[in-house]
Amino acid sequence: IMITNKNILLIIIAFLAIQFSTFSQTKKFKVTLDAGHGDQDFGAVYYPHVEKKINLAIVLKVGKILEEYPGIDVIYTRKTDIFIGLIERANIANRADSNIFVSIHCNANVNSAASGSETYVMGMNKNASNLEAAKRENQVITMEKDYKQKYEGFDPKKPESMLGMTLMQEEFIENSIMLAGKIQDHFVKDNGRKSRGGGVKQAPYMVLHKAYMPRVLIETGFISNPEEGKYLDSEEGQNEVARAIANAIISYKKENFDGGSSEDYIERPSIKSNSSPSKNVEPAKKIDTVEKKPEPKSNSKDNELDSGINFKIQLSASSKKIELTPSNFNGLKDVSSTFANNLYKYTYGSTSNYEEAKKLLAEAKSKGYSTAYIIAFKNGKNISVKEALKK
């Protein structure tokens, strides 16, 4: 074969195409889906509703939707009725180097009227109801062999015993809150569901603590509520819940992984049938009418060049703009805001002293901001608290 400049050029182009194709295929957004409980661990049971079965059914439906999208890899902690320890669930996500970890559960309460969804991020909130929820889910570790040695003395009856483990969570908490907020928003927007008590909460869940990435635990609803239990145990209800979760994940991916806008994806309504909808789910349809809002100017000093390290208290993040008056923030005065990725982020105070920052955090929590946390900046640029303390 006669080698000419033209042949060499064609070979180079083909080689580059192969390299580009290989790179594109490896750059995947990895989602680990965790169906809570399994096998001898039934979770909450309110006959005929069994939590472990509902969790698995919803996870498989979420996975089916996500697998329809190029660029998403789905990893499952379980696809059948088997028992997996809490640390192993998190480690499955860690070994896969997943971008997010989503654990799906059902809630239960002695009050059969309790209803609505909640999405938790890893946190050390001492709110009694949050600790009770974490205690119930963490109790499963007692079913594992050698759990006392494996969990280094952690007492599932006292989930607040994880209080010393805080710096690692701060590295992922902002993105975790963003993902949790999207999930709750889609439950309300897509399904007309009730978002219970603000929706996004913090609690010390062991399965979240050991996953080193943005991670959330979803309580999809109360199977102790006769009406909601029936909804969650139905094909229609499971499809609606799965669709909302998948849409939130896709929106999060686009915003944080693809570098695009936060335009939402909404699935076409499914047609009711007796067959399993998880096998017939169509890919989500992008809304063509969504216009990207122009980003308003920030009301905070974050854009100014600071001379060094400074700490602030993040109070909340919302898609709605709130006037920066003390009456809107439970009396807190030094509140500022920034706008990025279609989210308004509200912060309180500013100090270069970490001990002072902890006092500001305590003050914010005393005013009712139980999920507030410390964030850090270096020369006006957001960095992790761990990195700030090193500097």
Backbone torsions as a table, in degrees:
resi	resn	phi	psi	omega
1	ILE	NA	130.8	-177.5
2	MET	-82.0	122.4	-178.9
3	ILE	-91.3	119.5	178.2
4	THR	-118.4	170.3	177.4
5	ASN	-59.1	-35.9	179.6
6	LYS	-64.6	-42.5	178.8
7	ASN	-63.8	-41.1	179.7
8	ILE	-62.2	-42.3	179.1
9	LEU	-62.1	-41.5	179.3
10	LEU	-64.7	-39.3	179.2
11	ILE	-63.5	-43.0	179.9
12	ILE	-63.2	-44.4	179.6
13	ILE	-61.1	-44.1	179.2
14	ALA	-62.5	-41.4	-179.7
15	PHE	-63.2	-45.5	179.6
16	LEU	-63.7	-37.5	178.5
17	ALA	-63.0	-41.9	178.7
18	ILE	-64.2	-43.7	-179.7
19	GLN	-62.6	-44.2	-179.9
20	PHE	-64.1	-41.2	179.7
21	SER	-63.6	-42.0	179.6
22	THR	-63.6	-43.6	179.5
23	PHE	-62.2	-44.0	-179.2
24	SER	-61.8	-38.3	-177.6
25	GLN	-71.3	-29.9	-177.1
26	THR	-84.1	-21.7	-179.1
27	LYS	-83.1	78.8	-177.2
28	LYS	-109.8	149.4	173.6
29	PHE	-89.8	115.2	-173.8
30	LYS	-98.4	126.0	-179.8
31	VAL	-118.5	120.1	172.8
32	THR	-96.8	121.6	178.4
33	LEU	-103.9	128.7	-176.7
34	ASP	-118.5	114.7	174.8
35	ALA	-86.5	111.5	-176.4
36	GLY	-59.7	146.0	176.1
37	HIS	68.7	-166.8	-178.4
38	GLY	141.4	148.5	179.8
39	ASP	55.8	-121.2	-176.1
40	GLN	-70.9	-14.6	176.7
41	ASP	-93.9	97.3	-173.9
42	PHE	-80.1	-18.1	-172.1
43	GLY	73.2	-152.3	178.7
44	ALA	-74.9	138.6	178.9
45	VAL	-129.7	117.1	173.4
46	TYR	-130.1	91.7	-170.6
47	TYR	-44.5	130.5	6.8
48	PRO	-94.4	16.8	-173.8
49	HIS	-92.7	122.2	-179.2
50	VAL	-117.2	121.4	-172.6
51	GLU	-58.2	-45.6	-174.8
52	LYS	-58.6	-35.3	-179.3
53	LYS	-72.5	-41.4	-179.8
54	ILE	-66.4	-43.6	178.7
55	ASN	-56.7	-47.1	-177.9
56	LEU	-65.5	-41.7	-179.4
57	ALA	-61.5	-42.3	180.0
58	ILE	-68.4	-43.0	179.5
59	VAL	-58.7	-45.6	-179.1
60	LEU	-64.0	-34.1	178.7
61	LYS	-72.4	-40.8	175.5
62	VAL	-60.6	-46.5	-179.7
63	GLY	-59.8	-41.1	179.8
64	LYS	-61.0	-42.5	178.5
65	ILE	-64.5	-47.9	-177.1
66	LEU	-65.1	-34.1	-179.2
67	GLU	-67.2	-16.1	177.6
68	GLU	-75.1	-13.0	-175.8
69	TYR	-100.5	128.7	174.7
70	PRO	-66.3	145.2	177.7
71	GLY	91.2	1.6	177.2
72	ILE	-120.3	127.2	171.7
73	ASP	-105.3	131.2	179.2
74	VAL	-108.3	127.8	176.1
75	ILE	-114.9	134.4	-179.3
76	TYR	-111.4	137.4	172.9
77	THR	-75.4	-30.3	171.8
78	ARG	-155.1	144.2	176.4
79	LYS	-119.3	-0.1	179.2
80	THR	-136.0	-179.0	-177.4
81	ASP	-84.7	75.9	179.2
82	ILE	-125.3	161.5	179.5
83	PHE	-96.1	132.5	177.5
84	ILE	-135.2	133.6	179.0
85	GLY	-66.8	158.2	-176.7
86	LEU	-63.6	-43.7	179.7
87	ILE	-65.1	-39.1	179.7
88	GLU	-64.6	-36.2	176.9
89	ARG	-59.0	-47.7	178.9
90	ALA	-65.2	-39.7	-178.0
91	ASN	-67.6	-28.6	174.7
92	ILE	-60.1	-42.6	177.8
93	ALA	-69.1	-39.9	179.6
94	ASN	-63.9	-44.6	-178.9
95	ARG	-65.7	-32.7	179.8
96	ALA	-79.7	-7.2	-176.5
97	ASP	55.6	47.5	-177.2
98	SER	-67.9	152.1	176.8
99	ASN	-80.9	-32.3	176.3
100	ILE	-144.9	156.7	177.6
101	PHE	-125.7	124.8	-177.2
102	VAL	-125.9	112.9	-179.8
103	SER	-103.5	127.6	-172.6
104	ILE	-112.6	129.4	-175.7
105	HIS	-139.6	173.2	169.5
106	CYS	-117.8	148.6	-179.5
107	ASN	-94.8	167.4	176.4
108	ALA	-155.8	151.1	-178.6
109	ASN	-154.4	147.1	177.7
110	VAL	-63.6	-25.4	174.8
111	ASN	-82.7	105.5	-174.4
112	SER	-68.1	-9.6	178.8
113	ALA	-85.1	-14.8	-179.0
114	ALA	-59.8	135.5	-177.9
115	SER	-151.7	167.9	175.5
116	GLY	107.2	163.6	-178.8
117	SER	-100.2	155.2	175.3
118	GLU	-141.1	145.4	174.2
119	THR	-127.2	125.8	-174.7
120	TYR	-104.1	145.6	167.8
121	VAL	-113.9	162.4	179.9
122	MET	-67.4	127.1	179.5
123	GLY	-166.1	168.4	-176.3
124	MET	-107.6	28.6	179.5
125	ASN	-59.3	133.4	-178.8
126	LYS	-95.4	11.8	177.1
127	ASN	-55.2	129.9	-172.5
128	ALA	-57.9	-44.6	-177.7
129	SER	-68.9	-35.2	177.7
130	ASN	-66.3	-42.2	178.6
131	LEU	-64.9	-36.8	179.1
132	GLU	-64.2	-41.7	178.1
133	ALA	-63.6	-43.4	179.6
134	ALA	-66.1	-39.3	179.5
135	LYS	-59.8	-42.4	-178.6
136	ARG	-64.1	-44.1	-178.6
137	GLU	-75.3	-33.0	-179.3
138	ASN	-74.3	-19.4	-176.1
139	GLN	-58.8	-22.0	-177.7
140	VAL	-62.0	-21.8	-177.1
141	ILE	-63.0	-23.2	-179.9
142	THR	-68.3	-13.5	176.8
143	MET	-84.7	-8.0	-178.4
144	GLU	-90.5	146.7	178.3
145	LYS	-67.8	141.2	177.4
146	ASP	53.1	37.4	-174.9
147	TYR	-64.9	-29.7	-178.9
148	LYS	-65.2	-38.8	177.4
149	GLN	-75.7	-43.2	-176.1
150	LYS	-62.3	-38.0	-176.6
151	TYR	-101.0	15.8	170.6
152	GLU	50.8	44.9	176.0
153	GLY	82.3	3.7	178.6
154	PHE	-63.3	132.1	-179.2
155	ASP	-103.0	111.7	-178.4
156	PRO	-63.6	-19.1	177.8
157	LYS	-79.3	-13.2	178.1
158	LYS	-130.8	73.0	-176.0
159	PRO	-59.9	-19.7	178.6
160	GLU	-70.0	-4.7	177.6
161	SER	-69.4	-5.6	176.0
162	MET	-88.7	11.2	-171.6
163	LEU	-58.9	-25.5	-178.6
164	GLY	-74.9	-11.1	-172.4
165	MET	-101.1	72.0	-172.1
166	THR	-110.7	-35.2	-173.2
167	LEU	-64.0	-37.8	-178.7
168	MET	-62.2	-37.4	-176.7
169	GLN	-69.5	-31.0	-176.7
170	GLU	-64.6	-22.9	-179.7
171	GLU	-66.7	-26.6	-174.6
172	PHE	-119.8	-4.1	-167.2
173	ILE	-67.3	-36.1	-178.1
174	GLU	-62.2	-45.8	178.7
175	ASN	-69.2	-33.0	177.1
176	SER	-63.1	-44.2	179.0
177	ILE	-64.0	-39.7	178.8
178	MET	-61.8	-46.3	179.5
179	LEU	-63.6	-44.6	179.5
180	ALA	-60.9	-41.1	179.3
181	GLY	-63.8	-39.6	178.0
182	LYS	-64.1	-41.4	180.0
183	ILE	-61.5	-47.7	-179.8
184	GLN	-64.6	-39.7	178.0
185	ASP	-60.9	-40.8	-178.9
186	HIS	-72.4	-32.3	173.8
187	PHE	-58.8	-43.3	-178.6
188	VAL	-73.0	-48.5	-173.6
189	LYS	-72.7	-43.9	-175.2
190	ASP	-82.5	-39.2	-171.1
191	ASN	-110.8	-10.3	-175.2
192	GLY	67.1	27.6	-178.1
193	ARG	-81.0	160.5	176.3
194	LYS	-84.3	128.6	175.4
195	SER	-94.6	108.6	-168.3
196	ARG	-76.1	122.0	173.5
197	GLY	57.5	39.4	-179.7
198	GLY	93.4	-16.5	172.2
199	GLY	86.5	-61.0	-176.8
200	VAL	-91.1	125.6	-176.9
201	LYS	-136.6	166.5	176.2
202	GLN	-115.5	141.8	175.1
203	ALA	-161.5	151.8	-177.7
204	PRO	-83.0	78.4	176.1
205	TYR	-86.6	127.7	-179.8
206	MET	-61.1	-39.5	-177.2
207	VAL	-64.7	-30.5	177.1
208	LEU	-80.5	-36.9	-177.2
209	HIS	-58.2	-36.2	-174.4
210	LYS	-90.9	-1.0	178.7
211	ALA	-97.2	120.3	-172.5
212	TYR	-97.0	70.8	-178.9
213	MET	-172.7	169.1	172.0
214	PRO	-56.2	130.2	-174.4
215	ARG	-148.4	146.4	-179.6
216	VAL	-138.6	155.9	172.9
217	LEU	-122.8	122.5	-176.0
218	ILE	-102.2	126.2	168.6
219	GLU	-99.4	99.1	-169.5
220	THR	-67.0	-22.7	-179.3
221	GLY	164.7	179.9	-174.9
222	PHE	-101.9	113.2	175.5
223	ILE	-78.4	-7.6	174.5
224	SER	-78.8	-13.3	175.1
225	ASN	-90.9	118.2	-174.1
226	PRO	-52.3	-43.2	-177.4
227	GLU	-71.7	-45.6	-178.4
228	GLU	-71.8	-34.8	176.4
229	GLY	-61.1	-42.9	178.1
230	LYS	-63.8	-39.4	178.8
231	TYR	-63.4	-47.2	-177.9
232	LEU	-69.6	-23.3	-179.3
233	ASP	-93.9	7.4	-180.0
234	SER	-104.4	153.8	177.1
235	GLU	-60.4	-43.1	-178.3
236	GLU	-62.9	-47.4	-179.6
237	GLY	-62.8	-44.6	-180.0
238	GLN	-63.5	-39.0	177.9
239	ASN	-64.7	-41.7	179.9
240	GLU	-64.9	-45.0	179.7
241	VAL	-63.3	-45.8	-179.5
242	ALA	-61.4	-41.4	-178.9
243	ARG	-62.1	-43.9	-179.5
244	ALA	-63.7	-43.4	179.5
245	ILE	-64.3	-45.6	-180.0
246	ALA	-62.5	-43.3	179.1
247	ASN	-61.2	-39.0	178.7
248	ALA	-65.7	-41.8	179.9
249	ILE	-64.7	-42.7	179.9
250	ILE	-64.4	-41.2	177.4
251	SER	-62.9	-42.9	178.1
252	TYR	-62.5	-43.6	179.4
253	LYS	-58.9	-48.4	-177.4
254	LYS	-60.5	-39.5	-175.8
255	GLU	-77.5	-37.5	-171.8
256	ASN	-108.8	-16.2	-176.2
257	PHE	-115.0	-40.1	-177.7
258	ASP	-86.3	-15.9	-178.9
259	GLY	76.9	17.4	-178.9
260	GLY	-97.1	-168.9	177.8
261	SER	-79.5	174.9	-178.2
262	SER	-95.7	34.5	176.3
263	GLU	-60.7	136.7	-177.6
264	ASP	-86.4	156.0	174.7
265	TYR	-113.2	130.6	-179.9
266	ILE	-121.7	131.2	179.1
267	GLU	-75.0	152.2	172.3
268	ARG	-66.4	141.7	179.0
269	PRO	-58.2	138.6	-180.0
270	SER	-83.0	154.1	177.2
271	ILE	-92.4	129.5	-179.5
272	LYS	-63.2	135.3	176.1
273	SER	-157.0	171.5	179.8
274	ASN	-85.2	-14.8	179.1
275	SER	-77.9	163.1	-178.5
276	SER	-70.1	116.8	-177.2
277	PRO	-64.2	-22.6	-177.8
278	SER	-63.2	-18.6	-180.0
279	LYS	-91.9	-11.2	-173.5
280	ASN	-123.9	17.0	-176.0
281	VAL	-72.9	130.7	178.8
282	GLU	-85.5	154.6	177.5
283	PRO	-61.2	151.2	-179.2
284	ALA	-64.2	149.0	-178.6
285	LYS	-104.9	130.0	-179.5
286	LYS	-77.4	135.8	178.3
287	ILE	-75.9	124.8	-176.8
288	ASP	-84.3	-17.3	-173.5
289	THR	-90.6	-4.4	-178.6
290	VAL	-72.4	125.8	176.7
291	GLU	-107.1	137.3	179.7
292	LYS	-74.1	127.0	-178.7
293	LYS	-74.7	141.4	174.7
294	PRO	-67.0	140.0	-177.6
295	GLU	-76.1	118.8	178.2
296	PRO	-69.0	160.5	179.6
297	LYS	-68.0	144.5	-179.9
298	SER	-67.5	146.0	176.7
299	ASN	-97.6	4.7	-176.0
300	SER	-108.2	177.7	178.9
301	LYS	-94.1	9.2	-175.9
302	ASP	-60.4	-27.2	-176.6
303	ASN	-82.3	-10.5	177.9
304	GLU	-80.5	146.9	179.5
305	LEU	-74.6	114.6	175.6
306	ASP	-83.9	156.8	-178.1
307	SER	-75.5	-19.9	-178.9
308	GLY	-167.4	-137.0	-178.2
309	ILE	-82.2	136.6	167.6
310	ASN	-145.2	153.1	-176.1
311	PHE	-115.5	145.4	174.4
312	LYS	-135.0	167.8	178.5
313	ILE	-109.7	116.2	176.0
314	GLN	-81.5	121.1	-177.9
315	LEU	-88.7	-46.5	-175.2
316	SER	-166.9	168.3	173.7
317	ALA	-133.8	137.5	-175.6
318	SER	-149.5	152.9	175.1
319	SER	-81.5	-7.8	-179.2
320	LYS	-104.5	143.0	177.4
321	LYS	-83.2	132.1	-179.7
322	ILE	-119.7	132.7	177.8
323	GLU	-62.8	139.5	-173.8
324	LEU	-85.6	54.8	176.7
325	THR	-103.5	142.7	-177.7
326	PRO	-51.9	-34.0	-178.0
327	SER	-64.6	-24.5	178.3
328	ASN	-83.9	-9.3	-177.2
329	PHE	-129.4	43.0	175.0
330	ASN	53.2	32.8	176.3
331	GLY	94.4	-8.0	178.6
332	LEU	-69.9	132.4	-172.3
333	LYS	-96.8	-48.1	-173.0
334	ASP	-83.7	61.3	-178.6
335	VAL	-102.3	135.6	177.4
336	SER	-130.8	169.5	-179.1
337	SER	-142.2	153.9	171.5
338	THR	-130.0	158.7	178.9
339	PHE	-126.2	121.0	178.1
340	ALA	-154.2	144.9	177.8
341	ASN	52.8	39.3	178.4
342	ASN	63.1	22.9	177.9
343	LEU	-127.5	135.3	170.5
344	TYR	-90.1	126.7	178.6
345	LYS	-112.1	126.9	-175.3
346	TYR	-108.7	125.5	-178.3
347	THR	-122.6	157.8	-177.7
348	TYR	-124.9	132.3	173.9
349	GLY	70.7	175.1	176.8
350	SER	-164.5	127.5	-179.2
351	THR	-154.2	151.1	176.4
352	SER	-92.0	-2.6	-176.6
353	ASN	-105.3	121.3	-176.2
354	TYR	-64.8	-36.9	179.0
355	GLU	-64.3	-38.5	177.0
356	GLU	-66.0	-37.0	178.3
357	ALA	-61.4	-38.4	179.1
358	LYS	-65.5	-33.3	176.7
359	LYS	-68.9	-40.8	177.0
360	LEU	-62.3	-39.3	178.1
361	LEU	-62.6	-44.9	179.4
362	ALA	-61.4	-38.7	179.1
363	GLU	-65.9	-43.0	179.0
364	ALA	-61.7	-41.3	-179.8
365	LYS	-68.2	-34.6	178.4
366	SER	-67.3	-21.1	178.2
367	LYS	-90.0	5.0	175.5
368	GLY	106.6	-1.4	179.7
369	TYR	-90.3	74.3	-173.5
370	SER	-67.0	-22.5	-179.3
371	THR	-100.9	11.5	178.2
372	ALA	-64.2	154.9	179.1
373	TYR	-154.1	163.8	-177.4
374	ILE	-84.8	136.2	172.0
375	ILE	-123.1	158.7	-174.4
376	ALA	-129.5	152.6	178.8
377	PHE	-133.2	146.0	172.8
378	LYS	-125.1	115.4	-176.6
379	ASN	51.9	41.6	177.7
380	GLY	81.4	-1.9	-179.1
381	LYS	-103.3	133.3	-178.4
382	ASN	-66.9	126.6	175.6
383	ILE	-132.1	169.3	178.6
384	SER	-74.6	153.1	178.3
385	VAL	-61.7	-37.9	179.3
386	LYS	-59.3	-43.7	179.5
387	GLU	-66.9	-39.7	179.7
388	ALA	-62.7	-40.6	-179.8
389	LEU	-67.8	-33.2	176.4
390	LYS	-64.9	-38.1	-177.7
391	LYS	-75.3	NA	NA
